[in-house]
Amino acid sequence: MNDQAQSLREKFHKGTDHSLSSKKTKVITVTSGKGGVGKSNFSLNFALGLIERGQKVVVIDLDVGFANIDVLMGISSQKNITQMIDNNLTIWDIIELGPKGLEFIAGGTGLSHMIEFNEQKLNYFFEQLALLNGYADTIILDTGAGISKETLRFILSADEVILVTTPEPTSITDAYAVVKMTQSHKPNIRFNVVVNRAASYKEGKSTGAKLALVAKQFLGLELVSLGCVYDDVHVSKAVRKQEPFFLSYPTSKAAESIRSLVSSYLSRKTQQGDDIGIKGFISRLRQLWKS
């Protein structure tokens, strides 16, 4: 798998400066209020759903506590972001190839000390991220659950945010806490809500509506409901096999849910502007790191 990734890197990057591309590479942060809601599994399978629709996607695992995107695919990562920064590797050195052309970057346990990075390390990190400009259609940042200082920065800097919750009352409460905390820093923040492990369409819609109602009533904020992913035994089967359920069980209810979510996501009217894309994301992230 790593040889394939190396071959792709040479094919796509030799003699090409993607940082100068005019193509807009959208940055999506995926987050949740608490752990155990299936956030990383959603990120992985949503990325594969976008690829099925013809998009080029790179997933970056920024869950500093429980980075596991590679584990969900049964892949042992060779390099990660921490090694890139510590050893002056390039972003192309650490991109790895997953199934169906999915490309991903592992985080590494050293990311837990990201807040302590000195200016030189941070600048190098930003410089390497900038090279992804124009390379992919979408970059998905899979962050840690809850609101750490690092996660908050990535949420506030992203073009869009997908908030994953489940119908459990504690999950809804924690998801609202994320919305409230984030909105206090950025009043016009836009959240796309996904309800995972819904027993039915009715339960998924009801859960999303409850969260949206509370956010509207107490924060004056409109949440966008993307839909839900059905509670499906095939998901746990795929996790045990270390394979994405979208590929292992493509006709399962969970996989069909992902297709519906992707369609909903792609059909929306998206934000426009000069600050959309990698450059705007890095500019906002840089400012937040200084504050």
Number of C-alpha atoms within 10 A of each C-alpha: 12 16 10 13 19 16 11 17 16 12 11 12 12 9 8 10 13 17 18 12 14 9 15 18 23 22 25 23 24 29 30 31 25 23 16 12 20 16 25 27 19 21 25 24 20 21 25 27 24 22 19 14 13 10 15 19 24 27 24 23 26 28 24 22 15 16 20 20 25 20 13 18 19 16 18 12 19 13 17 24 25 21 19 20 19 11 9 14 17 18 19 19 18 23 25 29 22 20 13 10 17 18 19 24 25 25 29 21 17 14 20 15 11 15 12 10 14 9 11 9 16 17 14 17 20 17 15 19 17 20 19 23 24 20 20 18 20 24 25 25 26 30 29 25 26 17 21 12 12 21 22 19 19 25 26 21 24 25 23 21 22 23 26 26 34 28 20 12 11 13 20 22 15 19 23 20 18 21 22 17 12 19 19 11 12 13 12 12 19 19 23 18 26 27 26 23 21 24 14 13 15 10 17 24 18 15 25 24 16 13 19 20 16 16 19 13 10 9 14 14 20 17 21 16 23 21 23 29 25 23 18 16 11 19 24 13 15 18 17 11 14 16 21 26 27 26 16 17 17 15 12 17 18 25 25 17 22 24 22 17 21 21 15 13 16 12 9 9 7 9 10 9 7 8 15 17 24 27 21 19 23 20 13 17 19 16 11 16 14 7 5
